[in-house]
């Protein structure tokens, strides 16, 4: 398994900040405008690929509302390592 990339952490951070399920478009907007720094620009297609990778690792899940959210494992990872990657 490859290590998580900066774009992966940008998506995890967007989901963590939201605290509720987000659609792909909302994740793109949140990753582009984080609370500190310039953020990253990700297309909806790249976010879908990232979500698929993160879902395979058990870090995110697609909720019944159709939005994406962090799993317990994703929240633990973000609490342990994610804050270092806040843009």
Secondary structure, 3 states (H helix, E strand, C coil): CCCCCHHHHHHHHHHHHHCCCECHHHHHHHHHCCCCCCCCCCCHHHHHHHHHHHHHCCCEEECCCCCEEECHHHHHHHHHHHHHHCC
